[in-house]
Every structure is written in C-alpha cells, then in structure tokens.
Amino acid sequence: MIRLNQNSEDELIRILDSKSIGLEGNIIKLFETDNDEFKSYLTRCVEKDKESRRKRLEITKKVQIQNNELSNLNLENQKMLENLQSTLKEAEEQKIKIKAQNEELIEWRVENEKIQQDLQKEMIKSENARIQAEEAKKNAINDLDILQKRNQTELISTIVKFSLCIIVGVGIFTTGVYIFTVIQGKDTQIIGAVWSNTFGILLTNAFSIVGTIMGVKYALEKKD
C-alpha cells in the first residue's frame, strides 16, 4: 500500500482542482489515507478514471465502427474499382471490335464501289458492243439485201435474155422458113398462117415470162 504525507496529498488535490489532472488506473487502489479530503480526491479520481475509460471505450467503439465502415467502404470501392476496370476493359475491347468492324465496312464499301465501277465499265462496254452488233447487223442485212437484189436482178436479167434469145431465135427460124418457101415459089398460105400464129405465141409467151418474173420478184420483196 502507498501512503503519502500531507503536503503530497494536498498537492495532488490542488492539481486536480486547478488542472483537472488526477490519478488514473489501478494505482488509485494502492493508496490509503486517513485524510477524508484525500479519500474524496481518490473517489473523484476513480470516478474520473471510470468516466475517462467509458469515453475511451466509446471512442474506441466509434473508431472500430468507423474502421469497419471504412473497411466496408474500401471493399465496396475496391469492388467498384474492379467493376470499373472490367467495364473499361470491355469498353476497350468493344472499341477495338467496333474499329475492326468499321475497317471491314470501309474495305467493303471500297470493294463495292470498285465492283460498281467495274460493272459500269462492263455495262458501257456491253452497250457499245450491242450498238456495234446492231450496226454490224444492219450493215449485214443491207449487204445481204443488196446481194439478194443484185442476184435477183442478175437472175432476172439472165432469164429475160435467155427467153428473148429463144423468142428471137424461133422468130428468125420461122421467118427464114417463110422466106425460103416464098423463094421456092410454093404455096405460102399455110406457112404464113403458121408464121403469124408462131409470132403471136412468141409475143404472148414473152409477156407471160416477163409478168411471171415480175410477180415472183414482188412476192419475194413482200415476204422479206
């Protein structure tokens, strides 16, 4: 046990009254005194110590609560940070994916434009070829028509010439026979009738041949 003298007890009481500083802890239980004033001092110190302990305990609890709250908040912040990092990573991957898609779209557009240009060129070439083919067809038809007409004209001319030659030959032959009969002094009544009929037949056949040829030519032209 601890026992102090009167001066020390008075000094401790004075310090408590003036500066609110007293003994703390279990050491208070070690003091013993016969001074009622110092006993009151020790009681005040015990109550002050209990109050201080209570306040410290409350502060400790508050600190613990705050620490727990801060810890939870830190965990939430860490979780939010992880989610944010994951979101940023996904956004970056999505950005890269979109960039790749845009590049593919640009390449597709360029390729499509190139194909359209090539298609337009081919269409122009095809149109030019069609025009040239139509012109060539027209020229060929014109040349064929000219050739057919020339062949028809040549054939008709040949037929007419041949027919006229036959008609003229028959007429000359018949006339020669008629003249020979006259020179011989024979009866020309029969030969004259034959000569006149022959010339009539020859003229009729000549006109018939020419008419037939013209009719055939008209029919061919109408069919074409």
GUBADO-717105 format. One record per residue (C-alpha): residue in three letters; x, y, z. Coordinates in steps of 0.2 Angstrom, whole numbers, plus 2048, in hexadecimal, padded with zeros to 3 digits. Example, Ala and Ser with C-alpha at 12.3 -4.5 7.8 and 13.67 -1.06 7.14 Angstrom:
# GUBADO-717105
ALA83E7EA827;SER8447FB824;
***
This chain:
# GUBADO-717105
MET800800800;ILE8058127FD;ARG80481F80A;LEU808832806;ASN80C840812;GLN80084F814;ASN80985A808;SER80984D7FA;GLU7F784A7FC;ASP7F385C7FC;GLU7FD85F7EC;LEU7F48517E3;ILE7E38597E8;ARG7E986A7E3;ILE7EE8637D2;LEU7DE85A7CF;ASP7D486A7D4;SER7DF8767C9;LYS7E386B7BA;SER7D785D7BB;ILE7E58517BB;GLY7E48427C7;LEU7E98317CA;GLU7E48247BE;GLY7E38117BD;ASN7E58037CA;ILE7F280D7D3;ILE7E48177DC;LYS7E08077E6;LEU7F18067ED;PHE7F08167F6;GLU7E9817808;THR7E7826813;ASP7DE82C823;ASN7DB83D81B;ASP7C983E816;GLU7CD84C809;PHE7D9840801;LYS7CD832801;SER7C183D7F8;TYR7CF8417EC;LEU7D282F7E9;THR7BF82C7E6;ARG7BE83A7DA;CYS7CE8337D1;VAL7C58227D0;GLU7B582A7C9;LYS7C08347BD;ASP7C98257B8;LYS7B981B7B5;GLU7B282A7AB;SER7C282B7A1;ARG7C281879E;ARG7B0819799;LYS7B482778D;ARG7C381E786;LEU7B880E784;GLU7AB81877B;ILE7B9820770;THR7C080F76D;LYS7AF808768;LYS7AC81775D;VAL7BD815755;GLN7BA802753;ILE7A980674B;GLN7B1813740;ASN7BF80773C;ASN7B37FA737;GLU7A980672D;LEU7B980C725;SER7BE7FA722;ASN7AD7F671A;LEU7AE806710;ASN7C080170B;LEU7B97F0706;GLU7AB7F86FC;ASN7B78056F4;GLN7C27F66F0;LYS7B37ED6E8;MET7AE7FD6DF;LEU7C07FF6D9;GLU7C07ED6D3;ASN7AF7EF6CA;LEU7B68006C3;GLN7C57F76BD;SER7BB7E96B6;THR7AF7F56AD;LEU7BE7FF6A6;LYS7C67EF6A0;GLU7B57EA698;ALA7B37FC691;GLU7C57FB68A;GLU7C27EA682;GLN7B17F067B;LYS7BA7FF674;ILE7C77F466C;LYS7B97E9665;ILE7AF7F865F;LYS7BF7FF657;ALA7C37EE64E;GLN7B07EE648;ASN7B2800642;GLU7C27FB639;GLU7B97EC631;LEU7AB7F762C;ILE7B6803624;GLU7BF7F561B;TRP7AE7EF616;ARG7A8800610;VAL7B9802606;GLU7B77F15FE;ASN7A57F45FA;GLU7A88055F2;LYS7B67FC5E8;ILE7AA7EE5E3;GLN79D7FB5DE;GLN7AA8055D4;ASP7AF7F55CB;LEU79D7F15C8;GLN79A8025C1;LYS7A98005B6;GLU7A37EE5B0;MET7917F55AD;ILE7998035A3;LYS7A37F6599;SER7947EB597;GLU7897FA591;ASN7977FF585;ALA7987ED57F;ARG7857EC57D;ILE7857FC573;GLN7947F5568;ALA78A7E4566;GLU77A7ED561;GLU7847F8555;ALA78D7E854E;LYS77C7E054D;LYS7757EE543;ASN7847EF538;ALA7837DC536;ILE7707DD532;ASN7737EB526;ASP7827E251E;LEU7777D251D;ASP7687DC516;ILE7737E4509;LEU77B7D3505;GLN76A7CB503;LYS7637D94F9;ARG7737D84EE;ASN7717C54EC;GLN75F7C74E8;THR7627D44DC;GLU7707CA4D4;LEU7657BA4D4;ILE7567C44CC;SER7627CC4C0;THR7697BB4BB;ILE7577B34BA;VAL7517C24AF;LYS7607C14A4;PHE75E7AF4A2;SER74C7B049E;LEU74E7BE492;CYS75C7B448A;ILE7507A5488;ILE7427B0482;VAL74D7B9475;GLY7557A9470;VAL7447A146D;GLY73E7B1464;ILE74D7B1459;PHE74B79E455;THR7397A0451;THR73C7AF446;GLY74A7A643D;VAL73F79843A;TYR7317A4433;ILE73E7AD428;PHE74579C422;THR73379741D;VAL7307A7414;ILE7407A540A;GLN73C794405;GLY72C79A3FE;LYS72178E408;ASP710792410;THR71379E41F;GLN70279D426;ILE705790432;ILE716796437;GLY7107A7439;ALA7037A2445;VAL70F79844E;TRP71C7A744E;SER70E7B3454;ASN7087A7462;THR71A7A3467;PHE71E7B6469;GLY70E7B8474;ILE7137AA47F;LEU7247B0481;LEU71E7C2486;THR7127BA492;ASN71F7AF49A;ALA72B7BE49B;PHE71E7C84A4;SER71A7B94AF;ILE72C7B64B4;VAL72F7C84B8;GLY71F7C94C2;THR7237B94CC;ILE7347C04D0;MET72E7D04D6;GLY7207C84E0;VAL72D7BC4E8;LYS7387CB4EC;TYR72A7D54F4;ALA7257C54FF;LEU7377C3505;GLU7397D6509;LYS7287D5513;LYS72E7C551C;ASP73E7CD521;
***
